């Protein structure tokens, strides 16, 4: 009988905090998604997207946030959006998506 060592997986920090900065638009959406996707793969229970330094977001950026929001529940991850700017809040309000996110000031 062969004994095996337990497989050690790196533990995700909990909460996992991803700080996004600058513009999140069509040119930045794929890189933003990839960055967050890598964090989701670590299996945190809570993901905080800190948007305090986001200066601009267009509909593509919002689409990326919605994609992240859709990926979290099946993985058992609670998503919180922290410190969104007035511009981001306005975009969420105009599109009726503000209630999808747990928003922390």
N, CA, C and O atoms as a DFTB+ gen file, in Angstrom:
420 C
 N C O
     1  1       0.850      -1.174       0.000
     2  2       0.000       0.000       0.000
     3  2       0.897       1.239       0.000
     4  3       1.813       1.362       0.813
     5  1       0.619       2.124      -0.903
     6  2       1.397       3.344      -1.026
     7  2       0.691       4.473      -0.294
     8  3      -0.512       4.682      -0.451
     9  1       1.461       5.197       0.506
    10  2       0.874       6.342       1.193
    11  2       1.171       7.589       0.384
    12  3       2.262       7.754      -0.163
    13  1       0.200       8.443       0.322
    14  2       0.388       9.688      -0.414
    15  2       0.293      10.854       0.550
    16  3      -0.397      10.797       1.569
    17  1       0.987      11.886       0.207
    18  2       0.936      13.109       1.011
    19  2      -0.302      13.890       0.602
    20  3      -0.687      13.877      -0.567
    21  1      -0.932      14.573       1.558
    22  2      -2.074      15.406       1.182
    23  2      -1.624      16.525       0.256
    24  3      -0.528      17.072       0.384
    25  1      -2.495      16.840      -0.668
    26  2      -2.202      17.932      -1.598
    27  2      -2.512      19.242      -0.893
    28  3      -3.619      19.433      -0.390
    29  1      -1.553      20.131      -0.856
    30  2      -1.750      21.430      -0.216
    31  2      -2.055      22.463      -1.286
    32  3      -1.251      22.695      -2.188
    33  1      -3.197      23.068      -1.179
    34  2      -3.567      24.136      -2.105
    35  2      -3.392      25.461      -1.382
    36  3      -3.679      25.560      -0.189
    37  1      -2.925      26.478      -2.092
    38  2      -2.797      27.775      -1.432
    39  2      -4.165      28.282      -0.998
    40  3      -5.134      28.216      -1.753
    41  1      -4.226      28.773       0.195
    42  2      -5.481      29.320       0.697
    43  2      -5.676      30.735       0.178
    44  3      -4.741      31.534       0.129
    45  1      -6.877      31.017      -0.199
    46  2      -7.201      32.357      -0.652
    47  2      -7.303      33.273       0.551
    48  3      -7.829      32.879       1.591
    49  1      -6.806      34.484       0.418
    50  2      -7.058      35.441       1.497
    51  2      -8.562      35.691       1.568
    52  3      -9.245      35.721       0.544
    53  1      -9.055      35.865       2.757
    54  2     -10.487      36.086       2.870
    55  2     -10.750      37.255       3.794
    56  3     -10.436      37.157       4.980
    57  1     -11.296      38.332       3.331
    58  2     -11.779      38.464       1.957
    59  2     -10.632      38.725       0.981
    60  3      -9.590      39.268       1.348
    61  1     -10.852      38.325      -0.262
    62  2      -9.912      38.668      -1.331
    63  2     -10.298      40.060      -1.814
    64  3     -11.456      40.306      -2.150
    65  1      -9.340      40.958      -1.846
    66  2      -9.607      42.337      -2.263
    67  2      -8.846      42.606      -3.551
    68  3      -7.626      42.453      -3.614
    69  1      -9.588      43.009      -4.579
    70  2      -8.978      43.388      -5.851
    71  2      -9.204      44.884      -6.020
    72  3     -10.343      45.347      -6.088
    73  1      -8.119      45.626      -6.087
    74  2      -8.195      47.077      -6.262
    75  2      -8.065      47.366      -7.760
    76  3      -7.056      47.040      -8.385
    77  1      -9.091      47.975      -8.310
    78  2      -9.073      48.355      -9.726
    79  2      -8.829      49.856      -9.816
    80  3      -9.304      50.622      -8.978
    81  1      -8.084      50.271     -10.839
    82  2      -7.729      51.683     -10.977
    83  2      -7.909      52.139     -12.416
    84  3      -7.965      51.334     -13.346
    85  1      -7.998      53.454     -12.568
    86  2      -8.050      54.057     -13.904
    87  2      -9.354      53.797     -14.621
    88  3     -10.427      53.782     -14.018
    89  1      -9.241      53.593     -15.922
    90  2     -10.411      53.363     -16.771
    91  2     -10.716      51.880     -16.865
    92  3      -9.812      51.048     -16.947
    93  1     -11.996      51.563     -16.853
    94  2     -12.427      50.200     -17.157
    95  2     -13.410      50.334     -18.307
    96  3     -14.601      50.581     -18.113
    97  1     -12.881      50.167     -19.499
    98  2     -13.673      50.307     -20.712
    99  2     -13.338      49.195     -21.676
   100  3     -12.789      48.162     -21.291
   101  1     -13.668      49.412     -22.915
   102  2     -13.491      48.376     -23.925
   103  2     -12.043      47.910     -24.036
   104  3     -11.790      46.731     -24.283
   105  1     -11.099      48.817     -23.857
   106  2      -9.680      48.463     -23.981
   107  2      -9.158      47.732     -22.746
   108  3      -8.123      47.070     -22.818
   109  1      -9.851      47.841     -21.621
   110  2      -9.355      47.304     -20.359
   111  2     -10.162      46.128     -19.825
   112  3      -9.736      45.469     -18.877
   113  1     -11.310      45.858     -20.414
   114  2     -12.235      44.873     -19.854
   115  2     -11.638      43.470     -19.802
   116  3     -11.791      42.779     -18.794
   117  1     -10.972      43.039     -20.848
   118  2     -10.418      41.675     -20.869
   119  2      -9.355      41.501     -19.790
   120  3      -9.338      40.482     -19.100
   121  1      -8.479      42.472     -19.637
   122  2      -7.430      42.386     -18.615
   123  2      -8.042      42.418     -17.213
   124  3      -7.573      41.725     -16.310
   125  1      -9.088      43.225     -17.037
   126  2      -9.767      43.286     -15.739
   127  2     -10.388      41.939     -15.411
   128  3     -10.229      41.432     -14.301
   129  1     -11.093      41.360     -16.371
   130  2     -11.712      40.049     -16.162
   131  2     -10.656      39.001     -15.823
   132  3     -10.843      38.216     -14.893
   133  1      -9.563      38.979     -16.554
   134  2      -8.518      37.971     -16.327
   135  2      -7.918      38.109     -14.932
   136  3      -7.664      37.113     -14.255
   137  1      -7.697      39.324     -14.517
   138  2      -7.144      39.566     -13.179
   139  2      -8.079      39.036     -12.094
   140  3      -7.642      38.371     -11.155
   141  1      -9.366      39.338     -12.234
   142  2     -10.343      38.886     -11.231
   143  2     -10.553      37.379     -11.333
   144  3     -10.714      36.712     -10.312
   145  1     -10.554      36.838     -12.534
   146  2     -10.737      35.393     -12.726
   147  2      -9.670      34.610     -11.966
   148  3      -9.973      33.599     -11.331
   149  1      -8.426      35.075     -12.030
   150  2      -7.340      34.402     -11.309
   151  2      -7.606      34.392      -9.803
   152  3      -7.297      33.414      -9.122
   153  1      -8.174      35.474      -9.290
   154  2      -8.512      35.524      -7.860
   155  2      -9.669      34.572      -7.560
   156  3      -9.646      33.886      -6.538
   157  1     -10.672      34.517      -8.426
   158  2     -11.804      33.612      -8.210
   159  2     -11.340      32.162      -8.121
   160  3     -11.900      31.376      -7.357
   161  1     -10.330      31.810      -8.892
   162  2      -9.828      30.436      -8.901
   163  2      -9.188      30.028      -7.577
   164  3      -9.037      28.837      -7.306
   165  1      -8.810      31.000      -6.754
   166  2      -8.217      30.675      -5.456
   167  2      -9.276      30.306      -4.420
   168  3      -8.945      29.819      -3.339
   169  1     -10.548      30.538      -4.748
   170  2     -11.636      30.107      -3.884
   171  2     -11.923      30.915      -2.647
   172  3     -12.194      30.338      -1.594
   173  1     -11.874      32.247      -2.731
   174  2     -12.229      33.014      -1.530
   175  2     -13.721      32.870      -1.228
   176  3     -14.508      32.542      -2.116
   177  1     -14.098      33.112       0.001
   178  2     -15.528      33.123       0.348
   179  2     -16.133      34.486       0.058
   180  3     -17.325      34.601      -0.225
   181  1     -15.293      35.527       0.131
   182  2     -15.744      36.892      -0.126
   183  2     -14.761      37.560      -1.070
   184  3     -13.547      37.458      -0.894
   185  1     -15.297      38.247      -2.078
   186  2     -14.489      39.026      -3.014
   187  2     -14.929      40.473      -2.906
   188  3     -16.111      40.783      -3.048
   189  1     -13.971      41.360      -2.654
   190  2     -14.254      42.791      -2.617
   191  2     -13.561      43.426      -3.810
   192  3     -12.343      43.329      -3.956
   193  1     -14.347      44.078      -4.664
   194  2     -13.794      44.857      -5.765
   195  2     -13.746      46.298      -5.303
   196  3     -14.785      46.938      -5.145
   197  1     -12.555      46.809      -5.087
   198  2     -12.380      48.185      -4.640
   199  2     -12.277      49.069      -5.875
   200  3     -11.293      49.011      -6.612
   201  1     -13.294      49.884      -6.093
   202  2     -13.351      50.751      -7.269
   203  2     -13.033      52.201      -6.934
   204  3     -13.289      53.091      -7.745
   205  1     -12.485      52.449      -5.765
   206  2     -12.216      53.810      -5.312
   207  2     -11.315      54.606      -6.241
   208  3     -11.410      55.833      -6.290
   209  1     -10.443      53.929      -6.978
   210  2      -9.526      54.628      -7.881
   211  2      -9.918      54.481      -9.349
   212  3      -9.127      54.799     -10.236
   213  1     -11.135      54.001      -9.610
   214  2     -11.617      53.903     -10.999
   215  2     -12.128      55.278     -11.410
   216  3     -13.039      55.826     -10.790
   217  1     -11.533      55.823     -12.458
   218  2     -11.884      57.175     -12.901
   219  2     -12.946      57.187     -13.996
   220  3     -13.599      58.207     -14.216
   221  1     -13.123      56.065     -14.680
   222  2     -14.106      55.989     -15.760
   223  2     -14.509      54.536     -15.965
   224  3     -13.681      53.629     -15.885
   225  1     -15.794      54.334     -16.229
   226  2     -16.286      53.008     -16.590
   227  2     -17.364      53.175     -17.643
   228  3     -18.272      53.993     -17.492
   229  1     -17.259      52.393     -18.714
   230  2     -18.300      52.423     -19.738
   231  2     -19.123      51.137     -19.645
   232  3     -18.957      50.355     -18.709
   233  1     -20.001      50.925     -20.609
   234  2     -20.877      49.759     -20.566
   235  2     -20.100      48.449     -20.648
   236  3     -20.535      47.440     -20.094
   237  1     -18.963      48.452     -21.328
   238  2     -18.140      47.242     -21.386
   239  2     -17.555      46.938     -20.009
   240  3     -17.507      45.781     -19.592
   241  1     -17.115      47.967     -19.313
   242  2     -16.618      47.783     -17.951
   243  2     -17.714      47.278     -17.039
   244  3     -17.478      46.392     -16.217
   245  1     -18.912      47.829     -17.171
   246  2     -20.038      47.363     -16.371
   247  2     -20.353      45.913     -16.719
   248  3     -20.667      45.109     -15.841
   249  1     -20.267      45.587     -18.001
   250  2     -20.468      44.195     -18.417
   251  2     -19.482      43.254     -17.747
   252  3     -19.827      42.125     -17.397
   253  1     -18.261      43.718     -17.573
   254  2     -17.252      42.916     -16.877
   255  2     -17.637      42.722     -15.418
   256  3     -17.495      41.624     -14.880
   257  1     -18.124      43.779     -14.774
   258  2     -18.584      43.645     -13.381
   259  2     -19.754      42.667     -13.289
   260  3     -19.838      41.881     -12.345
   261  1     -20.652      42.716     -14.269
   262  2     -21.788      41.794     -14.264
   263  2     -21.320      40.356     -14.481
   264  3     -21.868      39.427     -13.888
   265  1     -20.321      40.176     -15.320
   266  2     -19.759      38.837     -15.532
   267  2     -19.173      38.302     -14.226
   268  3     -19.372      37.139     -13.874
   269  1     -18.456      39.158     -13.521
   270  2     -17.892      38.770     -12.221
   271  2     -19.021      38.420     -11.257
   272  3     -18.950      37.413     -10.552
   273  1     -20.063      39.254     -11.226
   274  2     -21.205      39.017     -10.338
   275  2     -21.882      37.684     -10.645
   276  3     -22.357      37.008      -9.732
   277  1     -21.930      37.301     -11.911
   278  2     -22.543      36.022     -12.304
   279  2     -21.671      34.828     -11.945
   280  3     -22.189      33.738     -11.700
   281  1     -20.369      35.013     -11.911
   282  2     -19.438      33.926     -11.598
   283  2     -19.365      33.618     -10.106
   284  3     -19.030      32.497      -9.722
   285  1     -19.673      34.587      -9.275
   286  2     -19.494      34.403      -7.827
   287  2     -20.464      33.426      -7.181
   288  3     -20.003      32.519      -6.488
   289  1     -21.779      33.547      -7.360
   290  2     -22.699      32.654      -6.632
   291  2     -22.465      31.161      -6.867
   292  3     -22.487      30.399      -5.900
   293  1     -22.242      30.706      -8.107
   294  2     -22.018      29.264      -8.279
   295  2     -20.758      28.761      -7.562
   296  3     -20.639      27.573      -7.262
   297  1     -19.833      29.667      -7.295
   298  2     -18.595      29.297      -6.601
   299  2     -18.714      29.508      -5.087
   300  3     -17.770      29.247      -4.342
   301  1     -19.883      29.982      -4.642
   302  2     -20.078      30.231      -3.221
   303  2     -19.344      31.470      -2.724
   304  3     -18.964      31.549      -1.556
   305  1     -19.149      32.432      -3.614
   306  2     -18.409      33.644      -3.278
   307  2     -19.374      34.816      -3.151
   308  3     -20.225      35.030      -4.013
   309  1     -19.232      35.565      -2.073
   310  2     -20.027      36.782      -1.863
   311  2     -19.242      37.952      -2.448
   312  3     -18.075      38.149      -2.109
   313  1     -19.872      38.719      -3.316
   314  2     -19.228      39.853      -3.981
   315  2     -19.685      41.163      -3.369
   316  3     -20.878      41.382      -3.156
   317  1     -18.715      42.038      -3.088
   318  2     -18.997      43.387      -2.621
   319  2     -18.222      44.358      -3.493
   320  3     -17.046      44.140      -3.784
   321  1     -18.885      45.433      -3.908
   322  2     -18.234      46.516      -4.646
   323  2     -17.995      47.640      -3.647
   324  3     -18.935      48.154      -3.041
   325  1     -16.734      48.017      -3.481
   326  2     -16.363      49.021      -2.489
   327  2     -15.998      50.343      -3.171
   328  3     -15.292      50.363      -4.180
   329  1     -16.486      51.429      -2.609
   330  2     -16.115      52.800      -2.978
   331  2     -16.280      53.149      -4.459
   332  3     -15.385      53.753      -5.049
   333  1     -17.414      52.777      -5.070
   334  2     -17.577      53.175      -6.473
   335  2     -17.745      54.692      -6.573
   336  3     -18.359      55.314      -5.706
   337  1     -17.200      55.275      -7.629
   338  2     -17.330      56.718      -7.850
   339  2     -18.774      57.060      -8.206
   340  3     -19.582      56.178      -8.494
   341  1     -19.078      58.332      -8.181
   342  2     -20.422      58.783      -8.577
   343  2     -20.706      58.399     -10.028
   344  3     -21.839      58.059     -10.367
   345  1     -19.692      58.451     -10.882
   346  2     -19.870      58.080     -12.296
   347  2     -20.257      56.610     -12.419
   348  3     -21.146      56.268     -13.199
   349  1     -19.602      55.745     -11.662
   350  2     -19.913      54.311     -11.705
   351  2     -21.297      54.065     -11.118
   352  3     -22.073      53.286     -11.672
   353  1     -21.613      54.712     -10.014
   354  2     -22.947      54.569      -9.426
   355  2     -24.035      55.038     -10.379
   356  3     -25.090      54.412     -10.483
   357  1     -23.776      56.137     -11.071
   358  2     -24.741      56.655     -12.040
   359  2     -24.945      55.650     -13.184
   360  3     -26.075      55.424     -13.618
   361  1     -23.869      55.058     -13.662
   362  2     -23.965      54.052     -14.722
   363  2     -24.792      52.858     -14.253
   364  3     -25.624      52.345     -15.002
   365  1     -24.570      52.417     -13.026
   366  2     -25.355      51.312     -12.480
   367  2     -26.826      51.693     -12.361
   368  3     -27.712      50.897     -12.672
   369  1     -27.074      52.910     -11.910
   370  2     -28.451      53.368     -11.742
   371  2     -29.175      53.480     -13.085
   372  3     -30.310      53.022     -13.223
   373  1     -28.521      54.085     -14.067
   374  2     -29.132      54.271     -15.398
   375  2     -29.457      52.920     -16.047
   376  3     -30.458      52.781     -16.749
   377  1     -28.599      51.936     -15.803
   378  2     -28.808      50.620     -16.411
   379  2     -29.644      49.688     -15.533
   380  3     -29.954      48.567     -15.936
   381  1     -30.007      50.147     -14.338
   382  2     -30.823      49.337     -13.442
   383  2     -30.082      48.149     -12.841
   384  3     -30.707      47.162     -12.452
   385  1     -28.771      48.233     -12.762
   386  2     -27.985      47.108     -12.251
   387  2     -27.487      47.315     -10.814
   388  3     -26.817      46.437     -10.269
   389  1     -27.797      48.438     -10.203
   390  2     -27.264      48.733      -8.874
   391  2     -27.686      47.705      -7.836
   392  3     -26.947      47.456      -6.884
   393  1     -28.853      47.107      -8.000
   394  2     -29.324      46.140      -7.011
   395  2     -28.663      44.772      -7.143
   396  3     -28.828      43.917      -6.272
   397  1     -27.924      44.563      -8.213
   398  2     -27.217      43.302      -8.403
   399  2     -26.018      43.220      -7.468
   400  3     -25.596      42.136      -7.066
   401  1     -25.479      44.390      -7.131
   402  2     -24.240      44.458      -6.359
   403  2     -24.505      44.848      -4.914
   404  3     -25.378      45.664      -4.621
   405  1     -23.736      44.250      -4.023
   406  2     -23.686      44.717      -2.650
   407  2     -22.662      45.842      -2.650
   408  3     -21.479      45.603      -2.890
   409  1     -23.107      47.064      -2.385
   410  2     -22.228      48.232      -2.504
   411  2     -21.869      48.732      -1.113
   412  3     -22.732      48.946      -0.262
   413  1     -20.573      48.910      -0.911
   414  2     -20.025      49.409       0.347
   415  2     -19.371      50.757       0.079
   416  3     -18.535      50.883      -0.815
   417  1     -19.756      51.760       0.857
   418  2     -19.207      53.103       0.648
   419  2     -17.750      53.191       0.960
   420  3     -17.154      54.260       0.830
